[in-house]
Structures are given as structure tokens and as C-alpha cells.
Amino acid sequence: MREFTSPAPVSPPPVGGLADVVFQYAEEDPRRVALGRKDAAGAWQDVTSADFRDEVLALAKGLPADGIRFGDRVAIMSRTRYEWTLFDFALWTIGAQVVPVHPHVVRRAVCWMPHDAEVTAAVVEHEDHAMTIATVIDRLPRMRRLWQLGSGAVQELYAAGAHLDDDVVHRKRRAVMPDTVATVIYTSGTTGRPKGCVLSHGNFMYEADTVMDRWEPVFHSRKGDRPSTLLFLPPAHVLGRMVEVAGIRGKVRFGHQPRLDAAALMPDLAAFRPTFILAVPYVFEKVFNAARRKAEAVEHWLSMRGEPVTGRTGAGRGAGGGGAAGGGDGQHPGLAGGVDPDLPDSGAAVHREARTAHAVAEVEAEAQGDREGLRRRGRGAVPHVRYRRTAGLHAPEVRSRARIVPSGMHHGR
């Protein structure tokens, strides 16, 4: 077998674990905005690096106070939300290992994954998840604790560890090394029982640092802006987890969106204003199609009023139509120029959302060894959409090896 390598863009971390940067960045710049999270009213609020550090530390104190030890495996079964990231870094701080379980996984997989990974505790989002775990609890002999996010689990753990000194946590954190196991992520199980892939702190740190070094220019919508992204991929999948880790390590402000439907995603894209997003192709199609439907609804409303569409939504040539001034290419005109701000259903908002969809879909990653460009064009009043396929690319100096270990797990290095 021939092996191809190229010079590594970054050096593997010699010491430390994933949680170290949380404390390092809070010390260096405590007022830097690290994340965004929604309040009870649904408005986005900033979370500074110092705030996030304090929350991670408080939760990391509560976990050992409630029986979690260095090396224990803890399952997380939840949608994409702020608390997932909080638990990830708190568990990594004390050297525990996270076992993600997809919230919509079938019952037999819920039984197999925690049993095979020998988890000692689980974090679930709501009562339905708790009941799912309860139906298989007799097959999980090592399970000692179950926390439910919807029932105040975070505050409960804050209170449990309030009496502990910070040094208790920091001693555990300093014991974490790059080869310490960070997570066990299971396959989908479409061809049999799901298999666990054991990933270390060093695996994630090297991958995230390589992504930030290679693709950092893509993360900006314009020169000099602050990179930000909206995470809606499930952290139970390795891509969503990589976005989370890279966001923290790369100082990218990011927020969480648990729903993938356009009705929830489009308003959050407009409110959070990410400079880039990472997703699988069908998500971009959802955003694009939602923007197109709204733009076509505006066109229909204008035509019902008997008003010309050309120059308003950019459906024809002329002022605000095709060409460079209209944001299109002549054949596929854009929305720039000419949306009536007095339209009853907020034509200006439609204009902004369509432009957001366009900007999102225009995020391009030009990859070495992948020269095939895939062009997807819209029709009517929506700008053309262009993206390049990046699936199957290999990071420089990454070598994939696997060996079978007990309990059906694969340990990748």
C-alpha cells in the first residue's frame, strides 16, 4: 500500500487538553465575546470568555461532587444547544469522556451505545429522553446518574460543587494529555451494530487547528470582520463536534440552533448574522428554497396589485435587474436594488433574508485536489447560488489507521 503525505501545516500539541484554551483565553481577554446564547425571550445574548470559563469551572466542580471521576464515560443525548458545549468542556476539564447519543436514535441503539461504552452517567434534554433511557436501564449496570437539562440539571450541579476549591478541578485538568481519550463517537449502524470510534484530545486539537490554519480566510464575509458561525449540526456527529471545538480554539463566536427547518433557521441566520456556516449540502438547499419561496411570494403580490415586477424584486432586466448592479449575472438576476419598503409583508426583510441565503451559499472552500465546481442556479428573483464540493478531502499529514479493540470499538490514531 502506498502512503502519500505532505508537510503538516500545524504541529501536534505536545501537552494539555481541549479545555485548557477556555481558561487561557479567559485570562488573556476576559471581555472577548466567545459565544452567543438565547435568553428566555428568544433574543441573542453575548457570552464572554470569562463568563464561559466561570460556567465551565462551576459545572466541572459539580460533576466530581456528584460522583464523576477521571476517565468515566458520560453519555449526552440532546439536540444542538448551549448546554451541550458547556457539558463537553466541563467533562473534558476533569478528564471524563463524552459519548454522544443522537436524540432521534432508535431504541436498540440507545441500549447498545451506552452499554458498549460502559457509561456511568447520562445527560438528557427532556423527559422523553429520560424515559427512553429508563426503558433500558436494566441493561446499563454501570449507570449511576441521570441529569435532565429541562429540569435544571446545570443549576443542580453548580450547587453540588459550590463547596469544592477550584484547585480540585485544575489538578484534574492538568492531568489531561493529548493522548487522553476525549470522546467515543458511534457510527450510524446502517450495516450492523454501531461501532465506537475513540478520539483523543490530541485528535480534536490537531484537526481543529489544521482547519483554522487552512480555511481561516473562508470564515470572514469581508476583510477585518469578526468570524462567527451558527452551529445547527448535531454534536452527536463528528462534523458538528469539530465545528464546536474549532470555534472555541479559533476564537470564533458561535451560537446554537436545535432546529433545521427553515422557519427556525432563517430568522436566526438574520439575527445572529454568521460570517460563515458549515453544513451538509441539503441544509444549504433548505435555506435557498425558503428564500426563493418568499421572493416569489413578493413577486406574486406585486403582480396581483398590477404593479411592474421589473426593478422591484429584480425579476427582469433594468434598474435593479440582472447584471452587476442587480447582483446577478444577466441570466440569473439578483435582488439588489428596488424592494419596496412599504410592502405589507416586509419586502425589505425578504430582501435581507434572500441576500443572507445567497451569502451563506456563496461560502466557498477551494480544496487542493478537488477541482470540480458544482453550480446550482435559482430562477426568478433569487440570486444564483454557487458552492464547491469539499466532501472527501484529506487534511495534510493526516494518516488514518484503525485497529479492533474489545467491545466492538475502533480506536483511530
Order of alpha helices (4+ residues) and beta strands (2+ residues): alpha-beta-beta-alpha-beta-alpha-beta-alpha-beta-alpha-beta-alpha-alpha-beta-beta-alpha-beta-alpha-beta-alpha-alpha-alpha-beta-beta-beta-beta
